Amino acid sequence: MGTDGERKQMGMKGRRWYYFLPLAGILFGLWYVHEAFYDVVYSDYIRLVNSYLPDVWNPSKFLVPDVLTRVPVTYLGRIVNTAFFHYSVAFDQALGVLFLGLSAAVFASYCRAYEIRAPWLFLFMIVIFSLNKWEMMINGSGWVHFLAFAGFYYHYLVLDRVWSGQEKPGDRKKLLWLPGLLILTAAGPYCAVYVAVLILAYGLKIILEFRKNRKKAREYAGYLLAVTVPFLLYLLSNSFAVEDHAGMQDIPLLTQLLDTPGYFVRFVVKSFSSMVVEVEYAQAVFADNLPYMVLGGLVIAAYLLALWYQWKYRLYEKTILPLIFIGAGGMNHALVTLARWSFLMEDYGMSSRYALQFQMGILGILLTFALAWRRRPKKAGKAAMAVLAIVFLAGNLLSTRHELGKVDARRQVCEARAQLALDFENRTDDELRAGFEYRTSRPESGQAVRSALTILKEQGWNVFYENAGAEAVAADGAAANGAAADGAAANGAAVQ
């Protein structure tokens, strides 16, 4: 029959097809962004163009005190993009999808190692590649965030291998250098939750190991130090940053909380509901707040049930990754609430841009359910897990279907924006501000859009690249026709 280790190795070999699911997800994501978008800058790209283009090699734009908050790896991305792709948003979108697929591949690797059954893996992939995060996928400037989360997933996977005694050669060294690499190059503002869950995980391991093996406890103290030092450097850099968020109200948190406590309850619960139904789909089908509250309550119940099974079966002692994901999801909800409540919009926490952060909690919940299912819980527990899993499955499928139905409309908006860009010199600031969705509440934003488009036109980049080629061909044709006419006139003069 073979040993447990041999059977496990045979099982892993038999699950190599698991990696085809992330590949299929990547192909789906690439198809989606290709169909839903026309290659033209908008929104945050206006700021990026004005800040960093055209001289992307200029060191003075990199050597700034708050460089870590600007995410250093994006400088390299802009250099590659301008040098080889004429500053294409599609290039950035493709990077985002590829890094999302890398996160999925890390997840598939974990599922192989723990022999998670295929139905659960299909559910995980549906959540990971759900189009509830369409805004992050279409707005290519967010590609670096997909990279950061892929790095986080991989770090958690390596930590889990060391934690569970299944480490591979070099894993312990990776725990020392991965935090610095991620925090100082790619993590940006997302490093706060990343660091927080690692500190909690390492702290838990130190407590668990202290009585059994003090040497191992000291080792995890070293890993803890490897996380905190680069994070302190990030905080130092962040202290030089100037925050500028349009639309935020200057109201003290306590004042607003005492005046409208119900607002905060709805904000939080709705943010949880967004991991079942994406905000645009919810707004299209929900007539009042009750469905939001029910779905949000179900997600919160799923968090509590997963934590219960983590404690009841002590799952965290054998594998820490699911608990890390649960903790990261919960912390992200808290962070978004604290950072965005002042927009005074109940649905703000449901925004598609936060789905990448919130989905970690859902993945941790579902992983916990998959592991707890093997422990043969009571029928009521199995029924609860099955119902919640079906809710997540149905909600993400419906959100994805709804977004697929908007593909043509999104592309038409982009094509209209491209025409507006090509004619920007004849358009008003109000038209530019609205058409390019750039800080629409600020009158001066129109001039910022005009400035960015001027830079791109002068360089022949982005939407002006193909147009510049067409103009060049037309100019060459006109020159050739002129030369032919001159030649004909000269021949006529010679004949005379």
N, C-alpha and C positions, 0 to 999 in steps of 0.2 A: 504493500500500500504506500510505502514511503513515509518520510517524516513530515511534520507539519510544514517545515520550511520548504521541503521539496514540493509538497502539494501547492503551497502558496506560489512558488516560482512557476509551476505548471499553469496555475490559474492566471498569473500575470501574462504569461506568454500567450495564453488563449484570449486575452483581452486587448491585444494590440490594436484591434479595430476601434477601440475607444477613441483613439486619436483622429479617426476620420470624422468624428462629430465636430470637433473644433474647426477642422478644415472646411466642412460643409457650412458651418456658421460664418466663417470668413468669406466664403463665396457668396453667401446670402447677403452679408453686410455690404460687400463691394457692389453687388448688383443693386441693392437698395439706394446707396448714395449716388450711384451713376444715374439711376432713373429719376431720383427725386431732386437733383441739383444740376444747375448750369454753372460753369466755373467762373464765378464773379465774387469779388470780395464784398463783405457787408459786416455790420455789427462790430464786433471787437477787432476785426481786421483793420478798420479805419484807424484805430489807435495804434495798432502795431506798425502799420505802414508809415504813419507820421513819426513814430518814435524811432524806428530802426532802419528804414529804407531811405535812399538806395544804398548807402555805404555800409553794408552788412559786415564788412571786414574792419570797420573802425573800432579800435580797442577802447576808445573813450566811452563808447556806448555799452561796453561790457564791464569795464572796470569802474563800477559805481558801488557806493556803500550798500545798497539794498539788492545786490545782484542775485542773492539766493531766492528772494521773493519773486524775481523775474524768471526763475527756472533756467539755469545756465544751458541745459541741453537744447533749449529752443533756439539759441544763437546758432548752433551748428545746423539745426533744421532749416533755418532761414537761409544760411549760406548755401546748403545743398539745393534748396528749393529755387533760389534765384539763379544759381549757376547752371542748373540742368533742367528746370521745369518752368522757368519764366514766372515764378511766384504763383504757382497753381494751388488753389484751394483743394482741388481734387487730390493732389499729392498728399496734403496734410490729412484729408479724410481717409485715404488709403492707409496711411500710417496708423490712424486711430483704430480702424477695423482690424488691422494686423495685430496690434497690441492687445485688443480685446480678445482676439483669437488665442493669443499667447496666454492670457489669463485662463481661458477655457482649457488650454492644453495642460496647464499646471493642475487644474481641477481634475482633469481626466487622469493625470498621473497619480493623484491622491486616491481616486476611486479604484484604480488598478491595484494600488498597494494594499488597500483595505477591502478588496473584493466586494465593492459596492455593486449591487445588481444593476443590470442595464436599464430597467424602467426608471430608477432613480437618476441615473446619469442623463437620460433623455430629458427628464424634468429640469435638472441643473442647466443643461444646455439651452433649453427654452427660456429659462430665466436670464441667463447670461446674454443671449443674443436677442432678447425681447426688444422691440422697437419702442418700448416705453422710454428709452434713452435717445430718441431720434434727434433731439436738439444737440446733444453732445456729438453724435455721429455726423450730422450735417455741418455744424459749425466746426470746420477743420482745425481751428486754432486750439481746440481742446485735445488734440492728439497726444500731447505730452501727459495728460491726466490718465489716459488709457495705459501709457507706458508706465507711469508711476504705480498704478494699481496692479499691473502685471508683475512689477518688482515686489510689491507688498505680498502678493499671493505666493511668489516664489520664496521669499524670506520665511513666510509662515510655514511653507511646506518643508523647508530645510530645518527649521526649528522643530517641527513635528517629528521629523525623522530622528533628530538627536534626542528629543524628549522621550520618544517611545523605544529607544534602543535599536532603531533600524537605520542608523546613519550610514551614509556613504563616505568614501574617502574625501577629505577636504571639507566636509560639512561644518565642522567646528570652526575652521578658519573663515568660512563664509559668514558665520554669525558675527564675526568680528569686523569684517569689512563691508558687508552688504548695507548696514544702516548708513554709514558715512557716504557710500556711493549714491544711494537713493536720496538721502536728505539733501546732500550738497549739489546734486545735479538735476534731479527730476521731480522730487516730491512736492516742492512748493508748499502752498497752504495746507495740503492734505497730510503733511507730515505730523500734524498735531495728534490726530487720532491714531495714526500708525505708531507713533512713539508711546502714546498712552497705553495702548493695548499690550505693547511689548513690555513696558515697565510692569504692568499688572501680571503678565504671564511669567516674567522672570522672577518677580517677587513671590508669586505662588510657588514656583519651582524651588526657590531658595527655602521657603518654609517647609515644603514637603520633604526636601532632602536634608535639611539641617541636622535632624536627629539621626538619620541613617548614614550620611556620608558628608561630613563637613567640607571635604576637599571638593566634591562636586558642587556644593552650595557656593563655594568661593568662585568656581568656574563660571557659574551663572551670574555672579556679581560682576565678573569681567565682561560678560555679554551685555549686562545692564549699563556698564560704563561706556561700552562701544555705541550704545544708542544715545545716551544723554549728552555726550560731548559734541557730536555734530549738531544735535538739536539746539544746544546752547549757542552754537555758531549761527544757526539759522535765526534764532531769536534776536541775536545781536544785529544781524543784517536787517531783519524785519523792523527793528527800532528806527531805522532810517527811512522807511517807506512812508509815503504819503497816500492815505486812503482817499478814494474819490468815488462814492457810490451815488449815482443819480436816483432820486426818488425816496431816499430814506428820511424819516421824520426825526427831528431832534427832540425826542421825548424821553425822560428817564424811564428805565424799565419798571421800577417799583410803582411809579405814578400810573403808567399804563396798565400794569397788572391789577392795581387796586380799582381803577376806573372800569376796566373791561376784562374781568377774569375769564369770562366765557370765550373771548376772542382767542386767548392763549390755548384753551382746551381745544377749540375747533382747529386752530393752526396745527397743533401737535397731532391730533387724531387724523386730520386730513393728510398730513405728511405720511403717516403710516399707511393710510389707505392707498396712496399712490403706488405702492408696490404690488397692488392687485390690479388697479385700473389707472392708466395714465390720465393726466389731468384733462386733456382735450376730449378724450373719450368720455370721461366722467361728466364733464360739463354738457356734453351732447345728450346724455341719457338720464342724468339725475335731475329731478325737478326741485328737490330741496336737500337739506343737510342730512336727513336720516340715513340714506344709503352710505354716505361718506362715514358717518359715525359707526354704522354696523361693520363695514369693511375694515375701518381703522381699528375698531375694537377686536375684530377677529385676528388681525395681525399682532396686536399687543398680546392677545391670549396665546398666540403661537409662540411669541418670545418667552412668555412665562412658562408654557408647557415644555419648551425645549430646555430652559434653565432647570426645571424640575427634574427632567430626565438626566441632565448632566449631573445633578447632585445625587439623584436616587441610585443610578448605576455607576457613579464615579467615572464617567466616560473620559473626563479630562485627565485622569491619571494615565490612561493609555494613549490618548490622542488629544492634543491641545488645539488643533486647528479649528474644529467646529466652534469651540467656545470663544476663540479669538475673533472669529467672524461675527458671532452673536454680539460680542462686546463692541466690535467696531461699528456694526450697524446701529446699535443703540446710541453710541457716542455721536455718531454722525447726525442722528435725528436731534440730539440735544444741541449739537454745535450749530446746525442750520437754524434751529429755533432761536438760539441766542443771537446769532449773527444777522438774521433776516426778519425778525418779528417787526422791526421798526418800519418796514414798508407798509404795514397796516393792511395787508391783503391776506385773507384767510387761506387762499389757495397757493400762496407763494411757495410754501414748503412742499407743494406737489409738483413743482416744476420739473420738467424732464431732465434738466441739467444736474439734478441731485440723485437721479436713479442709480448712477454708477456707485455712489457712496452707500445708498440705502440697500442696494441688492446684496451687499456683503452679509447683512443680518439675515436676509431671507435664505441665502445659501447656507449659512451656519445653522439655521433652524432646520432646514431640510436634511442637511448632513446628520444632524443629531437624531432626527426621526429615523433616517436610514439605519443608523447604528443601534438605536434603541429598539427598533423593530426586531432585531435578532435576539434581543433579551426576552422575547415573548412576554410583552406587557399584557395587562388585562384587556379584555375585549373593548371596554370603554376607552382605554387609552389608544388602542389601535384604531378604533372608529374615529376618535378625535384627530389623530395624525392623518388618517386617510382623507377626512373631510377638508382639513386645512391644506393638504397637498393638492387636492382637487381645486380648491379655491384659487391657489396660486397659479396652477396650471391654466385654468379657465380664464382667469383675469389677464394673464400675460398673453395668451393666445388671442383673446378679444382685442386687447390693446394693439397687438401687432397687426391684426386684420384691419382694425380701424385706421391705423397709420398707412398701411398699404393702399387703402382706399383714397388717401390724400396725396399719393405720389405725384399724380399728374398736376394737381393744383399747386403743389410746392414747386414743381419745375416751372410752371407757367409764371409764378411770382419771380423766380430767379431769372427767367428769360426776359421778363419785363424790366427787371433791375439791370440786366446787361444792356438793354437798349437805352435805359436812363443813363448808365455810365458812359456810353459812347457819345451821348449828347449832353454831357454834364455842363459844358461851358455855356449852354443856352438855357439851362434850368435854374430855377430859384433855389435859394438855400432851404426854404421850407420843403420843397419837393425832394431835395437831396437828403435832408434829415429824415424825412418819413420813409423814403424809398429804400434807404440803406439801413434802417432800423438802428440808428446810432444816437443814443441819448436824446430821444425825441422831445423831452421836456425842456431841453436847453437850446435857446435860439442860436448860440454860437456853434452848435454842432454841424450846421450846414456848411460853414466855412471849413471845418475839420474834414468833412467828406470831400469837399472840393479840393483841398490841399492833397489828400491822399490820392485821389484820382489823377491829379496833375502829375504827381510823382510816378504813378504807374504808366501814364500815357507817355511821359518823357522817356521812360526806360523801355517801353514796348512790352510791358509785363501784364500778366493776368488777362482780363478780358480784351485788353488792347493788343495782345500778342498776335492773334489771328487777324485782327483788323489791320494791324500794322503791316502784316505780310500781304494782305490784299491791297493796301494802299501802295506798297512798294511795287507790286506787280503792275498795278494800274499806272504808276509813275514810269516804270520801265517801258510799259507798252506805249505810253504817250511819247516818251523820248524816242522810242524806235520809230513810231509813226512820223514824228517830226524829222528824224534823220532821213527816213525814206522820202518824205516830201522835199527836203532839201536836195537829196540826190536826184530826184526827178527834175527839179528845177534846174540843177546844174547840167543835167544831161540835155534838157531842152535848150539851155543857153549855148551848149557846145554844138548842138545840131544847127542852131541858127548861125 
